[in-house]
Amino acid sequence: LAAQEAIYGPDNVNNSYTLDALGSCHFKAGQYQDALQFYTRSLALQEAELGVDNPENTFTMFEVGRCQMALGQLTAGVQTMRHSLALQEALISADSPELCDNLNRLTEAELRLDHPEIGRAHV
């Protein structure tokens, strides 16, 4: 990331791919706060370049929601995931198989929001 930022500058949207990859690594390691920081920074770069509600931002936006859920920020996580899915559905058909994983994750998140005693599932 440091080398990439030296080439492009720290605020270049090209850094978002690396930030997303780092977020994914930290999420898989259970380091949700670190993952959230990488995804949030990536999303900010994407939104600055592409606009706030650009469907191209939906992967990173959904991952922000997953991090929020993992950190116990249930309401914020569900809202972020819903917003991401709405943008995805505007880009591709609502019944597309590409949405299945995220729809399943959102359903788990909504169940957890309504029943926090369930604990962290595979959100």
N, C-alpha and C positions, 0 to 999 in steps of 0.2 A: 504494500500500500504506500509506504514512504517513497519508494522509487517511482511509482505511478504518479503520486502527488507532485514529485519533483519535476516530472515531465509535463503534466497537464495543469498543475496547480491544484490546491486543495478543494476548490469549489467547482470542479469540472464534472459534468454528468458521467463521463467515462469512468470515474472512480466508483460509480454505484455498483457495477458488476462485482468488483472486488469486495466492496462493503457488504453486499448481499452474501457472497461466499463466506466471509468471515462471520456474519450473523448466523448463517446456517451451521457452521462448525461449532460456534458457541451454544446454539440452541441444542444441537445433538449431544453436546457435553453437559447439558443441564445448567449452563451458565446463562440464564434467561435475561438477567439485567444487562450483561455485556452484549448479548445478541440484540436486545432491544435498542441499545445505543447505536450499534452498527446499522441496523435496519432503519432506525429513525433518521440517521444522518443520510443514508442512501435515498430514502423517500424525499427528504428535503431537497436534495440535489435534483432528483427527477421532477419534483413539482416546480422547482425554479426554472427548469429547462422546458418542460412539456406542459405545465399547467396543473392545477390542483386536482382536477377530476379527469385526467387523461387515463383512458383504459390501459395504457402501457405501464402504469404505476401499480397495477392491481396485485402483482405477485408480492412486491415488497410491502404494500399496504396490508395484505392478508397476513404476512409474517409478523408485522407489528402487532396485529390483533392476537395472533397465537402467543406471542411473548407476553402481552398484557394478561391474557388468560393464565398463562403459566405462573405469572407473578401475583395472581390473585386479584387482578384488576378486572373483575368479571364483566361489569357493565361496559366499561370502555372497550374491552376485548371484543365482546359481541357486536357492539356498534361499529367498530372498525372493520370487523369481518363482514358484516352485513353490507356496509358501504362498498367494500371491495367487490363483493359478489354482484351487487347491483351494477357496478361499472363493467364487470366481466360479462354479465348478461347483455349489456348494451353492445358489446363487441362481438360476442358469439351467441348462438342460440341458447336459450335458457335450458333446453333439454339436451344440450351437448354433453357427451361423456367426459369432456375435458373439465367440467364443473363438478363431477361426482365427488372427488376427494375433498374439495373445499366445502361442498354442501354437507357431506358427512361430518367434517370437522365443525362446521357451524352448528349443526344439529346437536353434537356433543356439547359444544360450548353453551348453547341455549339451555340444554338440560341441566348443565352445571350451574348456570345462572339461577334457574328456578329451584335447584336443589344443591346448594353448595356442599352439603354433606357427602356428595358423591366423590369429591376429591378430584385431583387432576387425572383426567383420562388421557387419551392420545390426541389432545387438541393441538 
